Amino acid sequence: MKRAENPRKSPYGYELDHRSLFAANELDDEGYEVGIYHSHPKSPAEPSQTDINLATYPHWRYLIVSLEKEPVVRVWRIADGRVEEEDLDVVDA
């Protein structure tokens, strides 16, 4: 899959371009688990209020990469304003 673009072109917020959102929804419809990621260059890998507000797909996973110090990746499920961290298993394939 091609890397998504951020039409907002903002360091403070993101949105998926229409082609990427359509592709992710197709994968979701086909039964694949969908995860989207973005970075927090100067803050922890925790959902901001903006991230929570933008999380409109409750069964998708939201990966946040913090670049604050050493890179840190954490995974979240966000549904109806509730935020739950999930385990991240990294497998060397």
N, C-alpha and C positions, 0 to 999 in steps of 0.2 A: 504494500500500500504506500502511496505517496504521502510525504509529510504534509500536514495541514498548514494552511496559512491563517494568520490572524488579521482579518479585515480591519480591526480596530487600530492596528499599527501603534499600539500603546504599550509602554512598559508597566502600566498599572492595571491592565485588564485584558482579557482575551475573549474571543469567540471563534468558533469553528467556521471556516468558509463553507459555503453551501455544498460544494462538491464533496468535501471531506465528511460533512455531517450526513449527507445522503449515503455515502459509502459505509459509514459506521452504522447507520440505521439498517442498511441491507445486511451487514454482518450480524447485527442483533436479531433481525428477522429470521436469519438462517440458523440461529441457535448458538452463535459464538458469543463468548463473553467479551464485552467491550470495555476498554480502559482508555482514558485520555490523560495526557500529562501536560503539565506546564511547569515553569520554574518560578521560584521566588529568589531573585538575586540577592536580596538583602534582609531576608526574614526566614524564620524556621519553615520546615516542610509541613505546615499545618494550614488547613483551610482558613482563609480570611473571610470576613463577612461577605465580601464581594463574591468569593468562590462559592460560598453557601447559597447566595442568592441566584447565581448563574447555574447551579447544578439542577438541571431540569429532568435528568434521566436517573431515577432512583436506583435502578438495578445496574447501572454502569459503575465502574470503579474510577476514582479520580486519583491519579498519581501526581504527587507534588515533589519537585526536586528543589531542595534548598542549596543555594550556592553561597550562603552566608559565610561559611568557613570551609570545611571539607564538604564535598558534595554528600548530601543525605537524600534518600528517596523514601517516602512513606506513602501508603495507600489508604484511601478513605472511601467509605460509602456514605453518600449524603442523600437523605430522603426527608422531605417535608421539614427542612431546617434542622434535622437531627444529624449528627456527625458521629460516625463510628470508624475507628481505625481498624484495618485488617492486616493480617500477616502478609509479608512479602517474602516469597521464597525465590531466590535467585538460583537458576540451574544453568550450569555451563554445558551447553549442548554441543 
